[in-house]
Amino acid sequence: MMGRQLGSTRFLPRLAGISLVELIVVIVIIGILLALVSVAVMRARHASNSLDCKNNMRQIGLATQAFVQAKNNFPYSRQNPGRRGLVLLLPYLEQQSLFEELDALEDREVLQLTAPYFFRCDADAFNYEVYSINYIPCGGIGSGSTKSHEVGFGFLETSSFSQIRDGLSNTVFYSERMSPDVSSFPNSFAEGAKRFPIGVGDYFENVEQFEAACWREFNQQQITTIRGGTRSADILVQYRFGTRFTPNGPSCELLSTGQTAPSIDEHVWESYTPSSNHDEYVNVAFGDASVQSISNEIDFAVWRATGTIAGQDGVFVP
């Protein structure tokens, strides 16, 4: 009887591979690495933008000093014939040909041209208007301050720096501010509040009540309180900022309700606050052309004091 022939048993090697759990772990690790790289790239971009903005402001500060020495007045003085403001600094920024080109054009023609790069900050990524700028002068504690102890550089009519009794290194001349000239109204309060003022319209008997109302509306973050389209920032038409509120804080205008006490000068109160997309600070240029990054958390009294030219406020410490 023939026995059953048994064949030899052969075992195939196990194919190499990864389990679902291992695949998920790899994907998570890659995601974490990409997130870290993205954060690093974003920080490097912010740092680069901030450095560029500071360099621009330093050049504007130096050009202002050269202008005052050559013309015996200030770029925002009413003594200047025709146009005023940053456009007058162009010859002192090695832009004589551009100055002559603009001087020969009508205002409407000028606004069709791209503003020089040194008047703009790349950190303002939503500034779509080609003529818009990001550097504006200081008007004092309020954007329209006129009192001798509250007035700022932007209202100077003097022929020299001697009127700045607080010292050039203690007095802010220019600051960054997010442009209000955007293609569409921002869809968030945080973005809108950096570009436009908040409208407040309660009954105010003094500036302290006005300031309290501004902070209240700012902290409530209701986008409906923001007033869009009230100011423009271009090479010809420039408004002033004030140091009434700390950087990236509220900018406030009085609404025309007819309730504010008639003895109050609302233009002295209203203030457009420096703002930027930097991390918790803005860059400002002082009268000596030095540029400092000012934290949102700066001491309130110190910051307010930098806006005046003769407030006898002491020494600024960055």
C-alpha positions in Angstrom: 0.0 0.0 0.0 1.5 3.3 -1.1 1.7 5.8 1.6 0.6 9.4 1.2 3.4 11.6 0.0 3.8 14.7 2.1 5.2 17.7 0.4 7.6 20.1 2.2 5.9 23.1 3.8 7.2 26.5 2.6 6.7 29.7 4.6 6.7 33.0 2.8 8.4 35.9 4.5 6.1 38.6 5.9 5.8 41.7 3.7 7.2 44.9 5.2 4.7 47.7 5.9 3.2 50.1 8.5 0.1 49.9 10.4 -2.7 52.5 10.4 -1.6 53.7 13.9 2.0 54.2 12.6 0.7 56.1 9.6 -1.3 58.4 11.8 1.7 59.1 14.0 3.8 60.0 11.0 1.2 62.4 9.7 0.9 64.1 13.0 4.6 64.5 13.3 4.8 66.0 9.8 1.9 68.3 10.6 3.7 69.6 13.8 6.9 70.2 11.9 5.0 72.1 9.2 3.3 74.2 11.8 6.6 75.0 13.5 8.2 76.0 10.2 5.2 78.1 9.3 5.4 80.0 12.6 9.2 80.5 12.1 8.6 81.9 8.6 5.8 84.2 9.8 8.0 85.5 12.6 10.9 86.1 10.2 8.5 87.9 7.8 7.1 90.1 10.6 10.7 90.9 11.8 11.7 91.8 8.2 8.6 94.0 7.7 9.2 95.8 11.0 12.9 96.4 10.2 11.9 97.9 6.8 9.3 100.1 8.4 11.8 101.4 11.0 14.4 102.1 8.3 11.7 104.1 6.4 10.8 106.1 9.4 14.4 106.9 10.2 14.9 108.2 6.7 11.8 110.4 7.1 13.1 111.6 10.4 16.5 112.6 8.9 14.7 114.2 6.0 12.6 116.3 8.4 15.7 117.6 10.1 17.3 118.5 6.8 14.1 120.2 5.6 13.9 122.4 8.8 17.5 123.4 8.5 17.1 124.4 4.9 13.7 126.0 4.9 13.4 127.4 8.4 10.0 125.9 8.9 8.3 122.5 9.3 6.8 120.3 6.6 3.3 120.8 8.0 3.5 124.5 8.5 1.0 126.8 6.8 4.0 128.9 5.8 4.8 126.5 3.0 3.3 127.6 -0.3 1.0 125.1 -2.0 1.2 121.5 -0.7 2.3 120.5 2.8 3.4 117.3 4.4 5.6 114.3 3.4 5.6 115.3 -0.3 7.9 118.2 0.7 10.5 115.8 2.1 11.1 114.1 -1.3 14.1 116.2 -2.3 15.7 115.3 1.1 15.1 111.6 0.4 17.0 111.7 -2.8 13.8 112.0 -4.8 14.2 115.4 -6.4 13.0 114.2 -9.8 9.9 112.6 -8.3 9.2 115.9 -6.4 9.4 117.9 -9.6 7.2 115.4 -11.4 4.5 115.6 -8.6 4.8 119.4 -8.4 3.8 119.7 -12.0 0.7 117.6 -11.6 -2.8 118.3 -10.4 -3.8 116.7 -7.1 -6.1 114.2 -8.8 -3.3 113.1 -11.1 -0.9 112.6 -8.1 -3.4 110.3 -6.5 -3.2 108.0 -9.5 0.4 107.3 -8.9 1.9 104.8 -6.6 3.1 106.2 -3.3 6.9 105.8 -2.8 7.8 102.6 -1.0 9.4 104.5 1.9 6.1 106.0 2.8 4.5 102.6 3.2 4.9 99.7 5.6 4.6 96.2 4.2 3.2 94.9 7.4 -0.1 96.6 6.3 -0.9 93.8 3.9 -4.5 95.1 3.3 -3.5 98.5 2.0 -4.7 98.2 -1.5 -4.7 101.8 -2.5 -1.6 102.7 -4.5 -1.4 106.3 -3.3 -1.9 105.5 0.4 0.8 105.8 3.1 1.4 104.4 6.6 3.3 107.2 8.4 1.6 110.2 9.8 2.7 113.1 12.1 1.9 113.6 15.7 -0.7 116.3 16.5 -0.2 116.1 20.3 -2.2 114.4 23.0 -5.3 114.7 20.8 -4.9 114.6 17.0 -6.0 118.2 16.9 -4.5 119.6 20.1 -3.9 123.3 20.1 -3.2 124.0 23.8 0.4 125.0 24.3 1.2 122.1 26.7 -0.7 119.5 24.5 0.3 120.5 21.0 2.5 118.2 18.9 5.0 118.4 16.1 2.4 118.2 13.4 1.2 121.8 14.2 4.6 123.5 14.5 4.8 126.9 12.8 8.2 127.8 14.3 11.3 128.3 12.2 13.6 126.1 14.3 13.6 123.2 16.8 14.0 125.6 19.7 10.2 125.5 20.4 10.4 121.8 21.2 11.3 122.4 24.8 10.9 118.8 25.9 13.8 117.8 23.7 13.9 116.1 20.3 14.7 112.7 21.8 11.6 112.9 24.0 9.2 114.1 21.4 7.4 111.8 18.9 7.3 113.2 15.3 5.9 110.3 13.3 4.2 106.9 13.9 2.9 104.0 11.9 -0.9 103.8 11.4 -2.8 101.2 9.4 -4.2 102.8 6.3 -8.0 103.6 6.2 -7.8 103.4 2.4 -8.8 99.8 1.8 -10.9 98.2 -0.9 -13.6 96.9 1.4 -14.6 97.5 5.0 -12.9 95.0 7.4 -15.0 92.1 8.6 -13.7 92.1 12.2 -13.6 94.6 14.9 -9.8 94.1 15.6 -9.0 94.9 12.0 -11.4 97.8 11.7 -10.4 99.4 14.9 -6.8 99.7 13.7 -7.9 101.6 10.6 -11.0 103.6 11.6 -12.2 105.6 14.6 -15.0 104.5 17.0 -17.9 106.9 17.2 -19.0 107.9 20.7 -21.9 110.2 21.3 -22.8 110.3 25.0 -23.1 113.6 26.9 -19.6 114.6 28.0 -18.7 117.4 30.3 -15.0 116.8 30.4 -12.3 114.9 28.5 -12.2 112.2 31.2 -15.8 111.2 30.4 -14.9 111.1 26.7 -11.9 108.8 27.3 -13.9 106.5 29.5 -16.6 106.2 26.8 -13.9 105.4 24.2 -12.4 102.6 26.3 -15.9 101.2 27.0 -16.8 101.0 23.3 -13.4 99.6 22.4 -13.6 96.8 25.0 -17.1 95.8 23.9 -15.7 95.3 20.3 -18.9 96.0 18.4 -18.0 96.5 14.8 -21.1 98.6 14.3 -19.5 101.4 16.4 -16.6 101.8 13.9 -16.9 104.8 11.5 -15.4 103.9 8.1 -14.3 106.3 5.5 -13.8 109.3 7.8 -10.1 109.9 7.0 -7.7 109.3 4.2 -3.9 108.8 4.4 -2.2 109.7 1.1 0.8 111.6 0.1 -1.2 114.9 -0.1 -3.9 114.6 2.5 -2.7 113.5 5.9 -4.3 113.5 9.3 -2.5 113.4 12.6 -2.3 110.9 15.4 -2.5 111.5 19.1 -1.1 110.0 22.2 -4.3 110.1 24.2 -4.6 106.3 24.1 -1.8 103.7 24.1 -0.6 102.1 20.8 -3.1 99.9 19.1 -5.8 101.2 21.5 -9.0 103.0 20.6 -9.2 105.9 18.1 -12.3 108.0 18.8 -14.4 110.6 17.2 -17.4 112.5 18.7 -20.7 111.8 17.0 -22.8 114.8 16.2 -25.6 114.3 18.7 -25.9 117.8 19.9 -25.5 116.6 23.5 -21.9 117.5 24.1 -21.4 120.6 26.2 -21.0 123.6 23.8 -17.9 124.8 25.7 -15.9 121.7 24.7 -13.5 121.8 21.7 -14.1 118.3 20.3 -11.2 118.5 17.9 -8.8 118.7 20.9 -10.3 115.6 22.3 -10.5 113.4 19.3 -7.5 111.1 18.7 -6.4 108.7 16.0 -4.1 106.2 17.7 -0.9 104.6 16.2 -1.6 101.1 15.0 0.2 98.3 13.2 0.2 94.6 12.4 3.4 94.1 14.4 3.4 91.9 17.5 2.0 94.1 20.2 3.8 97.3 19.3 4.2 100.1 16.9 7.2 101.9 15.5 7.6 105.6 16.1 10.2 108.2 15.0 11.4 110.8 17.5 12.6 114.3 16.7 16.2 113.2 16.8 15.4 110.7 14.0 15.8 107.7 16.3 13.2 105.0 15.9 11.7 103.0 18.8 9.3 100.1 19.0 6.7 101.1 21.5 4.8 98.4 23.3 1.0 98.4 23.7 1.7 98.1 27.4 3.8 101.3 27.7 3.1 103.3 30.8 0.2 105.6 30.0 1.6 108.8 31.4 5.0 108.2 29.6 3.4 107.6 26.3 1.1 110.6 26.5 4.0 112.8 27.4 5.9 111.9 24.2 3.2 113.6 22.1 3.8 117.1 23.4 6.5 119.5 22.4 6.5 121.6 25.6 4.8 119.7 28.3 7.8 119.6 30.6 7.1 115.9 31.0 10.6 114.5 31.8 12.7 112.0 29.9 11.4 109.2 27.7 12.9 105.8 28.5 12.1 103.2 25.8 
